[in-house]
Amino acid sequence: MKKEDWEKAKSRLRAPLGQVDLLCDGYSVTLVNECISMFRNGIAVYVNGEIRGSWFVQDCEERRRFIPQKETTLMTRKQIAAYNKMPKKDRGPLKKFREETFTAYQSHWTNWQALVKHFEANNTDIRLVTTQ
């Protein structure tokens, strides 16, 4: 997909419930600008016309190609600040907990550049089908 095609898709998705259809390596992908919460929108990705809950829990091709992921620490910012204020001798048991992270998979993309970068990195052939 060319830069102009990405710009067409982006402009179409700016509208509420804007929709763009793509063909990515044989998958029919529909991007829809949907409401996440009262004052926040995000881009939902429908692969072959559906979103499956299993994509968020089990490793699969759809998740690797199209679903946004977020790496998060187990400690909150407040807990990290308290940990950093502790004397070094008392940090021992918590050190492993401080370094642990987990990966969470999101239902919507909230950053356009991240979406484009992820799609281009994980798909070889991306085509703009329509911008309804």
Helices and strands as residue ranges (DSSP letters): H 3-13, E 19-24, E 27-37, E 40-47, H 54-57, H 61-66, E 69-73, H 77-85, G 88-90, H 92-99, E 101-105, E 108-109, H 112-122, E 126-130
